[in-house]
Amino acid sequence: MNTLLAPQRPSGLPDTLRLPSRDTRTSLLDRLALHVGLRLLLWSTRTPRLADDRRRHAHTYRHQEATAQRERTYLREASLAPRP
């Protein structure tokens, strides 16, 4: 690109810097809309509740309890085992 043929600005400042300054504060309505939008996003990605699927919840709970029990048993046996 030939810079000699490009439009020249006398001040050398880009046009965006010469715009009148705008208020940088976010309005109350915009903040409220962002807050509601964030809450909706968080709500849409939540895990299903107990009332939604009782059978799956019960299965998951039993699985977690069985895993925790196996871990506790292993740690108990490991700590009570004789040391060489």
BATOR-302800 format. One record per residue: residue in one letter; x, y, z of N, C-alpha, C, O, CB in turn. Coordinates in steps of 0.2 Angstrom, whole numbers, plus 2048, in hexadecimal, padded with zeros to 3 digits. Glycine has a CB too. Layout:
<atoms>
aXYZXYZXYZXYZXYZ
...
</atoms>
This chain:
<atoms>
m8047FA8008008008008048068008098078047FB800806
n80380B7FC8078117FB8048168007FE8188008068147F4
t80881880580581C80B80582380980282780C80A81B811
l80882580380882C80180182D7FE8008337FD80E82D7FC
l7FE8287FB7F782A7F87F28297FD7EC82B7FC7F68257F2
a7F38278037EE8268087EC82D80B7F083180B7F082180E
p7E582D80D7E38348107E78368167E883281A7DC833812
q7E983C8167ED83E81C7E98428217E584681F7F3842819
r7EB8418277E784582C7ED84A82F7F28488307E5840832
p7EA85082F7EF8558327F28548397F785683A7EC85C831
s7EE85183D7F08518447F484A8457F884A84A7EA851849
g7F38458417F683F8427F383A8467F58358477FD840844
l7ED83C84A7EA83884E7E483484A7E18378467E683C854
p7E382E84C7DE82B8497D782E84A7D683184F7DE82384B
d7D282C8467CC82F8477C882D84D7C58318517C782E841
t7CA82784F7C68258557C882885C7C58298607C881D856
l7CE82B85C7D182F8627CE8368627CF8398677D882F862
r7CC83885C7C983F85C7C283F85D7BF84585D7CB842855
l7BF83A85E7B783A8607B683D8677BB83C86B7B483385F
p7B18408687AF84386F7AF83D8737AC8388727A984786F
s7B283E8797B283887E7AB8378807A683B8817B683A884
r7A98308817A382E8837A382C88A7A982B88D7A182887E
d79D82B88D79D82989479F82289479C81D89179682A897
t7A48208987A68198997A381589E7A480F89E7AE81989A
r79E8188A279A8148A77958108A379281389E7988198AC
t79380A8A578E8068A37888088A67878098AC7907FF8A4
s7828098A277C80B8A57798058AA77B7FF8A977780D8A0
l7758078AE7718038B376E7FD8AF76E7F78B176D8068B8
l76A7FF8AA7667FA8A676B7F58A27697EF8A27627FE8A0
d7717F88A07757F389D7787EE8A27797E88A077B7F7899
r77A7F18A877D7EC8AD7787E78AF7797E18B077F7F18B3
l7717E98B076C7E58B276B7DF8AC76A7D98AE7657E98B3
a76B7E18A676B7DC8A07717D78A07707D289F76A7E089A
l7777DA8A277C7D58A277C7D18A877D7CB8A77837D98A3
h7797D38AE7787CF8B37737C98B27747C48B47767D38B9
v76E7CB8AF7687C68AE76B7C18A976A7BB8A97627CA8AB
g76F7C48A47717BF89F7767BA8A27767B48A07757C3899
l77B7BC8A677F7B88A977C7B38AE77D7AD8AE7847BC8AE
r7767B58B17737B08B576F7AB8B176F7A58B376D7B48BA
l76C7AD8AB7697A88A776E7A38A476D79D8A37667AC8A1
l7747A68A27797A18A077B79C8A677C7968A47807A589E
l77C79E8AC77E79A8B17787958B277978F8B477F79E8B7
w7727978B276C7938B376B78E8AE7697888AF7667978B4
s76D7908A876C78B8A27717858A377078089F76C78E89C
t7777868A677C7818A677C77D8AD78177A8AE7837848A5
r77777E8B177777B8B77767738B77747718B177177E8BC
t7787708BC7777688BC76F7678BD76C76B8C177B7658C1
p76D7618BB7667608BC76575F8C476975C8C776475A8B8
r75F7608C675D7608CD75A7598CE7597558CA7587658CF
l75A7578D57577518D775074F8D474F74A8D27577508DE
a74C7548D47457538D17457528CA74074F8C77417598D3
d74A7548C674A7538BF74B74B8BD7487498B97507578BC
d7507488C17517418BF75373D8C575973D8C77567418B9
r74E73B8C97507388CF7547328CF7597308D274A7368D3
r75372E8C97567278C975E7298C77627258CA7537238C3
r75F72D8C376672F8C176A7328C776F7308C87667348BB
h7667368CB7697398D176B7348D67707348D976573E8D4
a76672F8D776872A8DC76D7258D97727238DE7617258DD
h76E7248D37737208D077A7238D177F7208D477271E8C9
t77A72A8D078072E8D078272E8D878872D8D977F7358CE
y77D72F8DC77F7308E37827298E67877298E97797318E7
r77F7238E478171D8E678871B8E478C7198E777C7178E4
h78971D8DD79071C8DA7957218DE79B71E8E079071E8D3
q7947278E079872B8E379A7288EA79F7288ED7967328E4
e7947268EE7957238F479971D8F479E71C8F978E7228F8
a7987198EF79C7128EF7A47148EE7A87118F179970E8E9
t7A57198E97AC71B8E87AF71E8EE7B571C8F07AC7208E2
a7AC7228F27AE7258F87B071F8FD7B571F9017A972A8FB
q7AB71A8FE7AC7159027B27119017B670F9057A6710903
r7B370F8FA7B970B8F87BF70F8FA7C470C8FC7B970A8F0
e7BF7168F87C571A8FA7C771A9017CD7199037C47218F8
r7C271B9067C371A90D7C571490F7CA7139137BC71C911
t7C370E90C7C570790E7CC70790C7D07049107C170290B
y7CE7099067D57089047DA70C9087DF70A90A7D670B8FD
l7D871290A7DC71690E7DD7139157E27149187DA71D90F
r7D77119187D770D91F7DC70791E7E07079237D070B921
e7DB7039197E06FD9197E76FF9187EB6FC91B7DD6F9913
a7E87049147EF7069137F27099197F870891A7EF70C90D
s7EE70D91D7F17109237F270A9287F670B92D7ED715926
l7EE7059287EF70092E7F36FA92C7F56F69307E86FD92F
a7F66FA9257FA6F59238016F59268036FB9287FB6F591B
p8046EF92880A6F092B8106F29268106F192080C6E992E
r8146F692981A6F992581F6F49258216F292A81C700928
p8236F391F8296EF91F82F6F29228346EF92282A6ED918
</atoms>
